[in-house]
């Protein structure tokens, strides 16, 4: 097979994979799911507002907001998210995470601390596949339910337009990279297990 054919085949697979990625992005469920708790990733007011609304309506025992800017206080986030009484008492802020993998680590530690078995994950729809993959890699025994939001400025009804297309393509590259990251993590876990003796 010539080099040009190899490149053409690679591009065809890549484009098909990207099209499948876009076509299978999750939609928000018509009925709010139920779970032990809610985790939302920072990155826009829409995520915070959606998570706080779910929480204030009685979904989940606690809410974790992961990846919070270290300069923000709980009262400031409460105003941004339109939080209410439950937010004041039972929302936890995570300041350690600086990226999506850090969000997964922070959420896994918090989930283990509270012994939760199910989570509603709130983030942007385009960001959800990578988020769920990383969360699942660190919390394989926890049931994860997607609750995606569409941020301002992202028009999924016309995703082929330059701004949204660029955003989705960048996220697709990161999603592909997450497969490598989780495979390396899994390999490390396997290597750390003691050898079995007969």
Phi and psi restraints in degrees (value plus and minus 20) as a CYANA .aco file:
   2 UNK   PHI     -91.0   -51.0
   2 UNK   PSI     140.7   180.7
   3 UNK   PHI     -80.1   -40.1
   3 UNK   PSI     -58.7   -18.7
   4 UNK   PHI     -83.3   -43.3
   4 UNK   PSI     -58.1   -18.1
   5 UNK   PHI     -88.0   -48.0
   5 UNK   PSI     -58.1   -18.1
   6 UNK   PHI     -82.8   -42.8
   6 UNK   PSI     -65.5   -25.5
   7 UNK   PHI     -83.5   -43.5
   7 UNK   PSI     -63.0   -23.0
   8 UNK   PHI     -83.0   -43.0
   8 UNK   PSI     -61.1   -21.1
   9 UNK   PHI     -85.5   -45.5
   9 UNK   PSI     -61.7   -21.7
  10 UNK   PHI     -81.9   -41.9
  10 UNK   PSI     -65.8   -25.8
  11 UNK   PHI     -83.1   -43.1
  11 UNK   PSI     -58.8   -18.8
  12 UNK   PHI     -83.4   -43.4
  12 UNK   PSI     -63.8   -23.8
  13 UNK   PHI     -85.0   -45.0
  13 UNK   PSI     -61.2   -21.2
  14 UNK   PHI     -83.3   -43.3
  14 UNK   PSI     -67.0   -27.0
  15 UNK   PHI     -85.3   -45.3
  15 UNK   PSI     -60.7   -20.7
  16 UNK   PHI     -84.2   -44.2
  16 UNK   PSI     -59.9   -19.9
  17 UNK   PHI     -84.1   -44.1
  17 UNK   PSI     -60.3   -20.3
  18 UNK   PHI     -85.0   -45.0
  18 UNK   PSI     -62.9   -22.9
  19 UNK   PHI     -82.2   -42.2
  19 UNK   PSI     -60.3   -20.3
  20 UNK   PHI     -86.7   -46.7
  20 UNK   PSI     -59.2   -19.2
  21 UNK   PHI     -77.6   -37.6
  21 UNK   PSI     -67.6   -27.6
  22 UNK   PHI     -86.8   -46.8
  22 UNK   PSI     -62.5   -22.5
  23 UNK   PHI     -87.0   -47.0
  23 UNK   PSI     -45.8    -5.8
  24 UNK   PHI    -125.9   -85.9
  24 UNK   PSI      -7.9    32.1
  25 UNK   PHI     -80.0   -40.0
  25 UNK   PSI     117.4   157.4
  26 UNK   PHI     -90.3   -50.3
  26 UNK   PSI     128.7   168.7
  27 UNK   PHI    -123.5   -83.5
  27 UNK   PSI     135.1   175.1
  28 UNK   PHI     -87.1   -47.1
  28 UNK   PSI     113.3   153.3
  29 UNK   PHI     -85.7   -45.7
  29 UNK   PSI     127.4   167.4
  30 UNK   PHI     -89.6   -49.6
  30 UNK   PSI     -51.2   -11.2
  31 UNK   PHI    -132.5   -92.5
  31 UNK   PSI     110.7   150.7
  32 UNK   PHI     -80.7   -40.7
  32 UNK   PSI     110.2   150.2
  33 UNK   PHI     -92.4   -52.4
  33 UNK   PSI     147.9   187.9
  34 UNK   PHI    -139.9   -99.9
  34 UNK   PSI     125.1   165.1
  35 UNK   PHI    -182.1  -142.1
  35 UNK   PSI     152.6   192.6
  36 UNK   PHI     -84.9   -44.9
  36 UNK   PSI     -56.1   -16.1
  37 UNK   PHI    -177.9  -137.9
  37 UNK   PSI     152.7   192.7
  38 UNK   PHI    -142.1  -102.1
  38 UNK   PSI     118.4   158.4
  39 UNK   PHI    -144.9  -104.9
  39 UNK   PSI     108.7   148.7
  40 UNK   PHI    -143.7  -103.7
  40 UNK   PSI     123.6   163.6
  41 UNK   PHI    -118.5   -78.5
  41 UNK   PSI     116.5   156.5
  42 UNK   PHI     -88.6   -48.6
  42 UNK   PSI     141.9   181.9
  43 UNK   PHI     122.2   162.2
  43 UNK   PSI      -5.8    34.2
  44 UNK   PHI     135.9   175.9
  44 UNK   PSI     127.6   167.6
  45 UNK   PHI     -82.4   -42.4
  45 UNK   PSI     -52.6   -12.6
  46 UNK   PHI     -80.5   -40.5
  46 UNK   PSI     -57.6   -17.6
  47 UNK   PHI     -84.9   -44.9
  47 UNK   PSI     -66.1   -26.1
  48 UNK   PHI     -85.0   -45.0
  48 UNK   PSI     -63.5   -23.5
  49 UNK   PHI     -83.9   -43.9
  49 UNK   PSI     -62.0   -22.0
  50 UNK   PHI     -85.6   -45.6
  50 UNK   PSI     -63.0   -23.0
  51 UNK   PHI     -86.1   -46.1
  51 UNK   PSI     -63.2   -23.2
  52 UNK   PHI     -85.8   -45.8
  52 UNK   PSI     -58.2   -18.2
  53 UNK   PHI     -83.4   -43.4
  53 UNK   PSI     -65.2   -25.2
  54 UNK   PHI     -77.8   -37.8
  54 UNK   PSI     -66.8   -26.8
  55 UNK   PHI     -85.6   -45.6
  55 UNK   PSI     -63.2   -23.2
  56 UNK   PHI     -87.8   -47.8
  56 UNK   PSI     -41.9    -1.9
  57 UNK   PHI    -107.9   -67.9
  57 UNK   PSI     -10.4    29.6
  58 UNK   PHI      79.1   119.1
  58 UNK   PSI     -14.4    25.6
  59 UNK   PHI    -101.9   -61.9
  59 UNK   PSI     105.7   145.7
  60 UNK   PHI      61.9   101.9
  60 UNK   PSI     133.6   173.6
  61 UNK   PHI    -104.9   -64.9
  61 UNK   PSI     -54.4   -14.4
  62 UNK   PHI    -163.5  -123.5
  62 UNK   PSI     143.0   183.0
  63 UNK   PHI    -143.6  -103.6
  63 UNK   PSI     110.7   150.7
  64 UNK   PHI    -130.7   -90.7
  64 UNK   PSI     108.7   148.7
  65 UNK   PHI    -127.3   -87.3
  65 UNK   PSI      90.9   130.9
  66 UNK   PHI    -124.3   -84.3
  66 UNK   PSI     122.6   162.6
  67 UNK   PHI      66.7   106.7
  67 UNK   PSI       9.7    49.7
  68 UNK   PHI     -94.0   -54.0
  68 UNK   PSI     118.1   158.1
  69 UNK   PHI     -79.1   -39.1
  69 UNK   PSI     112.6   152.6
  70 UNK   PHI     -84.3   -44.3
  70 UNK   PSI     -35.7     4.3
  71 UNK   PHI    -107.8   -67.8
  71 UNK   PSI     -29.7    10.3
  72 UNK   PHI    -110.5   -70.5
  72 UNK   PSI     122.1   162.1
  73 UNK   PHI    -120.2   -80.2
  73 UNK   PSI     149.4   189.4
  74 UNK   PHI     -85.4   -45.4
  74 UNK   PSI     -58.8   -18.8
  75 UNK   PHI     -83.8   -43.8
  75 UNK   PSI     -58.4   -18.4
  76 UNK   PHI     -86.1   -46.1
  76 UNK   PSI     -63.2   -23.2
  77 UNK   PHI     -86.3   -46.3
  77 UNK   PSI     -55.4   -15.4
  78 UNK   PHI     -80.8   -40.8
  78 UNK   PSI     -61.1   -21.1
  79 UNK   PHI     -87.1   -47.1
  79 UNK   PSI     -63.1   -23.1
  80 UNK   PHI     -82.5   -42.5
  80 UNK   PSI     -61.1   -21.1
  81 UNK   PHI    -107.4   -67.4
  81 UNK   PSI     -22.8    17.2
  82 UNK   PHI      37.6    77.6
  82 UNK   PSI      22.1    62.1
  83 UNK   PHI     -93.8   -53.8
  83 UNK   PSI     141.1   181.1
  84 UNK   PHI    -144.5  -104.5
  84 UNK   PSI    -171.0  -131.0
  85 UNK   PHI     -79.4   -39.4
  85 UNK   PSI     -60.2   -20.2
  86 UNK   PHI     -86.3   -46.3
  86 UNK   PSI     -56.3   -16.3
  87 UNK   PHI     -80.6   -40.6
  87 UNK   PSI     -62.7   -22.7
  88 UNK   PHI     -82.5   -42.5
  88 UNK   PSI     -60.1   -20.1
  89 UNK   PHI    -110.9   -70.9
  89 UNK   PSI     -51.8   -11.8
  90 UNK   PHI    -150.7  -110.7
  90 UNK   PSI      -2.8    37.2
  91 UNK   PHI    -121.3   -81.3
  91 UNK   PSI     112.5   152.5
  92 UNK   PHI    -130.8   -90.8
  92 UNK   PSI     122.3   162.3
  93 UNK   PHI    -129.2   -89.2
  93 UNK   PSI     110.6   150.6
  94 UNK   PHI    -127.9   -87.9
  94 UNK   PSI     101.8   141.8
  95 UNK   PHI    -123.9   -83.9
  95 UNK   PSI     -24.6    15.4
  96 UNK   PHI    -100.7   -60.7
  96 UNK   PSI     -55.6   -15.6
  97 UNK   PHI     -90.4   -50.4
  97 UNK   PSI     117.7   157.7
  98 UNK   PHI    -140.7  -100.7
  98 UNK   PSI     -26.5    13.5
  99 UNK   PHI    -172.8  -132.8
  99 UNK   PSI    -197.8  -157.8
 100 UNK   PHI     -86.2   -46.2
 100 UNK   PSI     -57.4   -17.4
 101 UNK   PHI     -84.1   -44.1
 101 UNK   PSI     -59.0   -19.0
 102 UNK   PHI     -83.3   -43.3
 102 UNK   PSI     -57.3   -17.3
 103 UNK   PHI     -78.7   -38.7
 103 UNK   PSI     -63.8   -23.8
 104 UNK   PHI     -83.9   -43.9
 104 UNK   PSI     -61.6   -21.6
 105 UNK   PHI     -84.6   -44.6
 105 UNK   PSI     -64.3   -24.3
 106 UNK   PHI     -84.2   -44.2
 106 UNK   PSI     -62.8   -22.8
 107 UNK   PHI     -86.5   -46.5
 107 UNK   PSI     -58.6   -18.6
 108 UNK   PHI     -85.0   -45.0
 108 UNK   PSI     -61.6   -21.6
 109 UNK   PHI     -84.5   -44.5
 109 UNK   PSI     -64.4   -24.4
 110 UNK   PHI     -85.0   -45.0
 110 UNK   PSI     -62.4   -22.4
 111 UNK   PHI     -85.0   -45.0
 111 UNK   PSI     -61.9   -21.9
 112 UNK   PHI     -85.7   -45.7
 112 UNK   PSI     -58.5   -18.5
 113 UNK   PHI     -79.9   -39.9
 113 UNK   PSI     -61.5   -21.5
 114 UNK   PHI    -112.9   -72.9
 114 UNK   PSI     -23.2    16.8
 115 UNK   PHI      39.4    79.4
 115 UNK   PSI      20.8    60.8
 116 UNK   PHI    -100.5   -60.5
 116 UNK   PSI     127.9   167.9
 117 UNK   PHI    -132.8   -92.8
 117 UNK   PSI     -28.2    11.8
 118 UNK   PHI    -168.8  -128.8
 118 UNK   PSI     123.3   163.3
 119 UNK   PHI    -156.1  -116.1
 119 UNK   PSI     123.2   163.2
 120 UNK   PHI    -116.2   -76.2
 120 UNK   PSI     106.1   146.1
 121 UNK   PHI    -126.4   -86.4
 121 UNK   PSI     102.1   142.1
 122 UNK   PHI    -132.3   -92.3
 122 UNK   PSI      99.1   139.1
 123 UNK   PHI    -180.8  -140.8
 123 UNK   PSI    -199.3  -159.3
 124 UNK   PHI     -84.6   -44.6
 124 UNK   PSI     127.3   167.3
 125 UNK   PHI     -77.0   -37.0
 125 UNK   PSI     -63.6   -23.6
 126 UNK   PHI     -87.5   -47.5
 126 UNK   PSI     -43.0    -3.0
 127 UNK   PHI    -110.5   -70.5
 127 UNK   PSI     -32.1     7.9
 128 UNK   PHI     -85.7   -45.7
 128 UNK   PSI     -64.3   -24.3
 129 UNK   PHI     -77.6   -37.6
 129 UNK   PSI     -65.3   -25.3
 130 UNK   PHI     -87.6   -47.6
 130 UNK   PSI     -60.9   -20.9
 131 UNK   PHI     -79.9   -39.9
 131 UNK   PSI     -68.4   -28.4
 132 UNK   PHI     -84.0   -44.0
 132 UNK   PSI     -57.2   -17.2
 133 UNK   PHI     -83.7   -43.7
 133 UNK   PSI     -66.5   -26.5
 134 UNK   PHI     -88.4   -48.4
 134 UNK   PSI     -60.3   -20.3
 135 UNK   PHI     -82.1   -42.1
 135 UNK   PSI     -65.0   -25.0
 136 UNK   PHI     -84.8   -44.8
 136 UNK   PSI     -54.8   -14.8
 137 UNK   PHI     -85.2   -45.2
 137 UNK   PSI     -50.7   -10.7
 138 UNK   PHI    -118.3   -78.3
 138 UNK   PSI     -34.4     5.6
 139 UNK   PHI    -154.9  -114.9
 139 UNK   PSI      42.5    82.5
 140 UNK   PHI     -82.9   -42.9
 140 UNK   PSI     -42.2    -2.2
 141 UNK   PHI    -114.8   -74.8
 141 UNK   PSI     -15.6    24.4
 142 UNK   PHI    -124.3   -84.3
 142 UNK   PSI     112.7   152.7
 143 UNK   PHI     -99.4   -59.4
 143 UNK   PSI     105.7   145.7
 144 UNK   PHI    -131.5   -91.5
 144 UNK   PSI     110.8   150.8
 145 UNK   PHI    -141.0  -101.0
 145 UNK   PSI     105.8   145.8
 146 UNK   PHI    -100.6   -60.6
 146 UNK   PSI     115.2   155.2
 147 UNK   PHI    -152.7  -112.7
 147 UNK   PSI      60.7   100.7
 148 UNK   PHI     -97.6   -57.6
 148 UNK   PSI     132.3   172.3
 149 UNK   PHI    -145.0  -105.0
 149 UNK   PSI     135.9   175.9
 150 UNK   PHI    -125.7   -85.7
 150 UNK   PSI      89.8   129.8
 151 UNK   PHI     -85.9   -45.9
 151 UNK   PSI     139.9   179.9
 152 UNK   PHI     -82.5   -42.5
 152 UNK   PSI     114.7   154.7
 153 UNK   PHI      72.6   112.6
 153 UNK   PSI     -26.9    13.1
 154 UNK   PHI    -127.7   -87.7
 154 UNK   PSI      93.0   133.0
 155 UNK   PHI    -128.4   -88.4
 155 UNK   PSI      74.1   114.1
 156 UNK   PHI     -92.0   -52.0
 156 UNK   PSI     -38.8     1.2
 157 UNK   PHI     -90.2   -50.2
 157 UNK   PSI     -40.3    -0.3
 158 UNK   PHI    -155.6  -115.6
 158 UNK   PSI      37.7    77.7
 159 UNK   PHI     -86.4   -46.4
 159 UNK   PSI     -36.8     3.2
 160 UNK   PHI     -99.3   -59.3
 160 UNK   PSI     -27.3    12.7
 161 UNK   PHI     -89.3   -49.3
 161 UNK   PSI     129.1   169.1
 162 UNK   PHI     -70.1   -30.1
 162 UNK   PSI     -67.4   -27.4
 163 UNK   PHI     -82.6   -42.6
 163 UNK   PSI     -71.0   -31.0
 164 UNK   PHI     -89.7   -49.7
 164 UNK   PSI     -58.3   -18.3
 165 UNK   PHI     -80.4   -40.4
 165 UNK   PSI     -63.6   -23.6
 166 UNK   PHI     -82.2   -42.2
 166 UNK   PSI     -63.9   -23.9
 167 UNK   PHI     -81.3   -41.3
 167 UNK   PSI     -67.3   -27.3
 168 UNK   PHI     -85.3   -45.3
 168 UNK   PSI     -58.3   -18.3
 169 UNK   PHI     -86.3   -46.3
 169 UNK   PSI     -63.2   -23.2
 170 UNK   PHI     -80.2   -40.2
 170 UNK   PSI     -60.7   -20.7
 171 UNK   PHI     -88.8   -48.8
 171 UNK   PSI     -55.7   -15.7
 172 UNK   PHI     -81.5   -41.5
 172 UNK   PSI     -61.6   -21.6
 173 UNK   PHI     -81.9   -41.9
 173 UNK   PSI     -61.9   -21.9
 174 UNK   PHI     -87.2   -47.2
 174 UNK   PSI     -55.9   -15.9
 175 UNK   PHI     -83.9   -43.9
 175 UNK   PSI     -64.1   -24.1
 176 UNK   PHI     -81.4   -41.4
 176 UNK   PSI     -61.3   -21.3
 177 UNK   PHI     -83.8   -43.8
 177 UNK   PSI     -50.4   -10.4
 178 UNK   PHI     -85.4   -45.4
 178 UNK   PSI     -46.5    -6.5
 179 UNK   PHI     -84.5   -44.5
 179 UNK   PSI     -61.2   -21.2
 180 UNK   PHI     -86.8   -46.8
 180 UNK   PSI     -65.2   -25.2
 181 UNK   PHI     -79.7   -39.7
 181 UNK   PSI     -65.9   -25.9
 182 UNK   PHI     -91.5   -51.5
 182 UNK   PSI     -50.8   -10.8
 183 UNK   PHI     -87.4   -47.4
 183 UNK   PSI     -60.2   -20.2
 184 UNK   PHI     -84.7   -44.7
 184 UNK   PSI     -62.7   -22.7
 185 UNK   PHI     -80.1   -40.1
 185 UNK   PSI     -65.6   -25.6
 186 UNK   PHI     -84.3   -44.3
 186 UNK   PSI     -58.7   -18.7
 187 UNK   PHI     -83.8   -43.8
 187 UNK   PSI     -59.7   -19.7
 188 UNK   PHI     -84.6   -44.6
 188 UNK   PSI     -58.2   -18.2
 189 UNK   PHI     -84.2   -44.2
 189 UNK   PSI     -63.1   -23.1
 190 UNK   PHI     -83.6   -43.6
 190 UNK   PSI     -60.9   -20.9
 191 UNK   PHI     -87.2   -47.2
 191 UNK   PSI     -48.3    -8.3
 192 UNK   PHI     -99.9   -59.9
 192 UNK   PSI     -33.2     6.8
 193 UNK   PHI     -93.1   -53.1
 193 UNK   PSI     119.8   159.8
 194 UNK   PHI     -84.8   -44.8
 194 UNK   PSI     124.5   164.5
 195 UNK   PHI     -86.8   -46.8
 195 UNK   PSI     118.4   158.4
 196 UNK   PHI    -102.9   -62.9
 196 UNK   PSI     120.4   160.4
 197 UNK   PHI    -131.2   -91.2
 197 UNK   PSI     127.4   167.4
